[in-house]
Amino acid sequence: MPDDAAFDSSPDVLTSTAQGRLRTIVERLERLEEDKAAIAGDMKEVFAEAKGEGYDVKTLRKVLRIRKQDKAKRQEEEAILDLYLSALGEI
């Protein structure tokens, strides 16, 4: 719930200060959305380049996801996965 100080006497009206702040926030978010779209486009191009050179894009995405993880956490998850697969006779 917004701070009551942002409202004039009526809860349906923002003060001019609150209106300005809201506009600033919305404009910042719009710029970030544009940046995000540009970055997504750049990433798409790099994945296409990698694919053109024979790399498997699905595996590249997995590598990126794994590299973001904490090493100890990743090792723990891999150990549990190996345990489960072993219990199912898959490995």
C-alpha positions as CSV (number, residue, x, y, z in Angstrom):
1,M,0.0,0.0,0.0
2,P,1.5,3.4,-0.9
3,D,2.5,5.8,1.8
4,D,-0.5,8.0,2.8
5,A,1.7,11.1,2.4
6,A,1.6,10.5,-1.4
7,F,-2.1,11.2,-1.5
8,D,-3.9,14.6,-1.2
9,S,-7.0,14.8,0.9
10,S,-8.6,12.2,-1.4
11,P,-7.1,8.7,-1.6
12,D,-7.8,8.8,-5.4
13,V,-5.4,11.7,-6.1
14,L,-1.6,11.6,-5.9
15,T,0.3,14.6,-4.9
16,S,2.4,16.3,-7.6
17,T,5.5,15.0,-5.9
18,A,4.1,11.4,-6.0
19,Q,3.0,11.9,-9.6
20,G,6.5,12.9,-10.5
21,R,8.1,10.0,-8.7
22,L,5.7,7.6,-10.3
23,R,6.5,9.0,-13.7
24,T,10.3,8.6,-13.0
25,I,9.8,5.0,-11.9
26,V,7.7,4.1,-14.9
27,E,10.2,5.7,-17.3
28,R,13.1,3.9,-15.7
29,L,11.3,0.6,-16.0
30,E,10.5,1.3,-19.7
31,R,14.2,2.0,-20.4
32,L,15.1,-1.3,-18.6
33,E,12.6,-3.2,-20.7
34,E,14.2,-1.7,-23.8
35,D,17.6,-2.7,-22.6
36,K,16.4,-6.2,-21.8
37,A,14.9,-6.6,-25.3
38,A,18.2,-5.4,-26.8
39,I,20.2,-7.9,-24.7
40,A,17.8,-10.7,-25.6
41,G,18.4,-9.9,-29.2
42,D,22.1,-9.9,-28.8
43,M,22.0,-13.2,-27.0
44,K,19.9,-14.7,-29.8
45,E,22.5,-13.6,-32.3
46,V,25.3,-15.2,-30.3
47,F,23.4,-18.4,-30.0
48,A,22.8,-18.4,-33.7
49,E,26.5,-17.8,-34.3
50,A,27.4,-20.7,-32.0
51,K,24.9,-23.0,-33.7
52,G,26.3,-22.0,-37.1
53,E,29.7,-23.1,-35.8
54,G,28.3,-26.5,-34.8
55,Y,27.8,-26.0,-31.1
56,D,24.6,-27.4,-29.5
57,V,22.5,-24.4,-28.2
58,K,20.6,-26.5,-25.7
59,T,23.8,-27.6,-24.1
60,L,25.2,-24.1,-24.1
61,R,22.1,-22.9,-22.2
62,K,22.7,-25.6,-19.7
63,V,26.3,-24.7,-19.3
64,L,25.3,-21.1,-18.6
65,R,22.8,-22.2,-16.0
66,I,25.3,-24.5,-14.3
67,R,28.0,-21.8,-14.3
68,K,25.6,-19.5,-12.4
69,Q,25.2,-22.0,-9.6
70,D,27.4,-22.2,-6.5
71,K,29.9,-25.0,-7.0
72,A,29.1,-26.8,-3.7
73,K,25.3,-26.5,-4.3
74,R,25.8,-27.9,-7.8
75,Q,27.9,-30.8,-6.6
76,E,25.2,-31.6,-4.0
77,E,22.5,-31.6,-6.6
78,E,24.5,-33.8,-8.9
79,A,25.2,-36.2,-6.1
80,I,21.5,-36.5,-5.3
81,L,20.7,-36.9,-9.0
82,D,23.2,-39.7,-9.3
83,L,21.8,-41.3,-6.2
84,Y,18.2,-41.2,-7.6
85,L,19.3,-42.5,-11.0
86,S,21.3,-45.3,-9.4
87,A,18.3,-46.3,-7.3
88,L,16.2,-46.5,-10.5
89,G,18.9,-48.6,-12.2
90,E,19.5,-45.8,-14.8
91,I,23.2,-45.6,-14.2
